Structure formats: structure tokens, C-alpha cells
């Protein structure tokens, strides 16, 4: 929720980006089981050459935003520690925000197949 009086905007650079964490909101998943790998989720895509196409993220004052982040290669059983990071901004003196936690995945689709 944007509790301020200015729109919070993350405008990513285009082309190859060395650190996604510095420019857009990210969800960093660290696997606590050997069955699944670590993943970094963000709103955008990467092509075969590593060029990142990111979409700008805007949250208006008094509004909230839900991001549709997709977990690739969902394991049969996964256990992840996560860090959701919102980068800060010098333009509007917004500091970075981190939220951490843990979740477990049981992929019933793979069990059925």
C-alpha cells in the first residue's frame, strides 16, 4: 500500500541489466530443499541472449498493487525462504522496503500426472 502522497514508480533500464534488484521490485526465492533451485522473480522477461525486458511498476497514492509473478519449473515439493524487495528512490526520498518469510509448495498437478 502506498501510504504517501506521491506515486511510487519503478522505471527499469532497458537492455542488459546487471542487477534487477536495484531497479524493480523482486521476489528472491532461496530453496531450503535439494529438490528445487533458487529463483529470482520480477515483472518482465529475459530473452536467450540475457537481455531483460522489464515493465515499469507504478503504485498510486492510497493504492495497492498485486504482481503476477510466475514460478518457473515448479517442483513436486518445494520449500523456500523468500525476500520481497522494493528498491528505494532518490527522486522522492523513498527508502527500500524488504519483506521476508517462508512457504512450502506441494505441486498436486505433478502428483496426478
SVG drawing of the C-alpha trace seen along z (x, -y; Angstrom):
<svg xmlns="http://www.w3.org/2000/svg" viewBox="-6 -14 32 53">
<polyline fill="none" stroke="black" stroke-width="0.4" points="0.0,0.0 1.3,-3.4 0.7,-5.5 2.4,-8.6 1.0,-11.4 3.2,-10.8 3.0,-7.9 5.7,-5.3 7.2,-4.4 10.0,-1.9 11.1,-2.6 13.6,0.1 16.5,-0.4 16.2,1.4 18.7,3.8 21.1,5.9 20.6,5.2 23.4,6.3 21.2,6.1 17.5,6.4 17.3,5.8 18.4,2.2 15.7,1.2 12.4,3.1 10.5,4.9 11.8,8.5 10.9,11.8 14.0,13.7 13.3,17.4 16.0,19.5 15.3,23.2 15.7,25.0 15.3,28.4 17.6,30.0 14.6,30.8 14.3,27.2 16.6,24.4 16.8,20.8 14.8,18.3 14.5,14.5 11.0,13.4 10.2,10.0 7.6,8.4 9.2,8.9 11.1,11.4 14.6,12.4 15.5,13.5 18.1,16.1 20.9,13.5 20.2,12.3 18.5,9.1 15.9,8.2 12.6,6.6 11.1,5.1 7.7,3.4 7.5,0.2 5.7,0.6 3.5,-2.2 1.6,-2.4 -0.6,-5.5 -1.1,-7.2 -3.6,-5.2 -3.5,-2.2 -2.0,1.3 -0.6,3.4 -0.6,7.1 2.1,8.5 1.5,11.7 4.9,13.4 5.2,16.9 7.4,19.6 9.2,21.5 9.9,25.2 7.6,25.7 9.0,28.7 6.9,31.6 7.8,30.5 9.4,27.1 10.4,25.2 11.5,21.6 12.7,18.7 11.7,15.5 12.7,11.9 10.4,9.4 12.4,6.2 11.1,2.8 14.1,0.6 14.2,-3.0 14.3,-6.2 16.4,-9.3 13.8,-11.2 11.1,-11.0 13.3,-10.1 11.6,-6.6 13.7,-4.1 14.0,-0.5 11.5,2.0 12.2,5.7 9.7,8.4 10.9,11.9 9.2,15.2 8.9,18.8 6.5,21.0 6.1,24.6 4.8,25.9 3.1,29.2 2.5,29.5 -0.6,31.7 -0.5,31.4 2.7,33.3 1.4,35.9 -1.6,36.6 0.4,36.9"/>
</svg>
